Amino acid sequence: YNNIINWRELGVFPREKFGLYGIVLSPFIHANLQHLLNNTISLLFLLLALGYFYPSAFYKVLIFSVILSGIGTWFIGRLSFHVGASGVIYALVSFLFFKGILSKHYRLMALSFLVVFQYGGMIWYMFPDVETHISWEGHLSGFITGTILALAIATPLLYKEIKYDWEHPDFNPALDPFMKHFDAKGEFKNNPNQHAT
């Protein structure tokens, strides 16, 4: 049994050099199958939302979420091995929420409210002593990371606002096919090409 690898020891171990490996490795290591399933389902939804609504920022947000949440955990964590993708999940939740609010675009704000509805209860797990066996430090680091990324990463809107022809500054009503049906007083006139029957 001495040759069996303890995978948990590849997680983040705060303020020790050997614990730095966990910054990159810990999201791939989980305590048990239930822990893995819970995180996988959440990650699947959040990554799909990130990729669909913010495709240009997808890899940047994902990579920085892993690295910065891991570094935060390394600095503030208890002296224990911290494993799991929860820090990344909190970073993605925070990013999607704040970026949607900051965009002031109705579809992205709707996504923000959906994220709050789905994951709002997670906020309690960023505080100590709520559950002793979870890494609240990883959760807090992830949440702060997502907030910083939402402020720092510029993302063009996926949806462009609809602008009608008459809203353009160079619009000429005399050339518009619909406007030709009205006279100078704004009254509808019969189509000269239409013959009475």
Residue pairs with C-beta under 8 A, 6 or more apart in sequence:
7 29
7 83
8 29
8 31
8 81
8 83
9 81
10 21
10 22
10 25
10 26
10 29
10 83
11 19
11 22
11 25
11 26
11 29
11 81
11 82
11 83
11 84
12 19
12 22
12 23
12 26
12 70
12 73
12 74
12 77
12 81
12 82
12 83
12 138
13 19
13 22
13 74
13 79
13 80
13 81
13 82
14 73
14 74
14 75
14 76
14 77
14 78
14 79
14 80
14 82
14 137
15 74
15 75
15 79
19 74
19 81
20 74
22 29
22 70
22 74
22 81
22 82
22 83
23 66
23 67
23 70
23 71
23 73
23 74
24 66
24 67
24 70
26 70
26 73
26 82
26 83
26 84
26 85
26 87
26 138
27 66
27 70
27 84
27 85
27 87
27 88
28 85
29 83
29 84
30 36
30 39
30 83
30 84
30 85
31 83
31 84
35 84
39 84
39 85
39 86
39 89
42 89
42 119
43 85
43 88
43 89
43 92
45 118
46 89
46 92
46 93
46 96
47 62
47 92
49 96
49 111
49 115
50 57
50 58
50 61
50 62
50 92
50 95
50 96
51 58
52 158
53 96
53 107
53 108
53 111
53 158
54 61
54 99
54 155
54 158
55 158
56 155
56 156
57 153
57 155
60 153
61 91
61 92
61 95
61 149
61 153
62 88
62 92
64 145
64 149
65 87
65 88
65 91
65 92
65 95
65 142
65 145
65 146
65 149
66 87
66 88
68 91
68 141
68 145
68 148
68 149
69 87
69 88
69 90
69 91
69 138
69 141
69 142
69 145
70 87
70 141
71 141
72 87
72 137
72 138
72 140
72 141
72 142
72 144
72 145
73 82
73 87
73 135
73 137
73 138
73 141
76 137
76 140
76 141
77 135
77 137
77 138
78 137
82 135
82 137
82 138
83 135
84 135
84 138
86 134
86 135
86 138
86 139
86 142
87 135
87 138
87 139
87 141
87 142
87 145
88 142
89 142
90 122
90 126
90 138
90 139
90 140
90 141
90 142
90 143
90 145
90 146
91 142
91 143
91 145
91 146
91 149
92 146
93 115
93 119
93 122
93 143
93 146
94 142
94 143
94 144
94 145
94 146
94 147
94 149
94 150
95 146
95 147
95 149
95 150
96 111
96 112
96 115
96 146
97 112
97 115
97 116
97 146
97 150
98 112
98 146
98 147
98 150
98 151
99 108
99 112
99 150
99 153
99 155
100 108
100 109
100 110
100 111
100 112
100 115
101 109
101 112
102 150
102 151
103 109
103 155
103 157
105 157
105 159
107 158
107 159
108 157
122 139
123 143
124 130
125 131
125 134
125 136
125 139
126 136
126 139
126 140
126 143
127 136
127 140
128 136
130 136
165 171
165 176
166 173
166 176
173 179
174 180
181 188
181 189
181 191
182 188
182 189
183 189
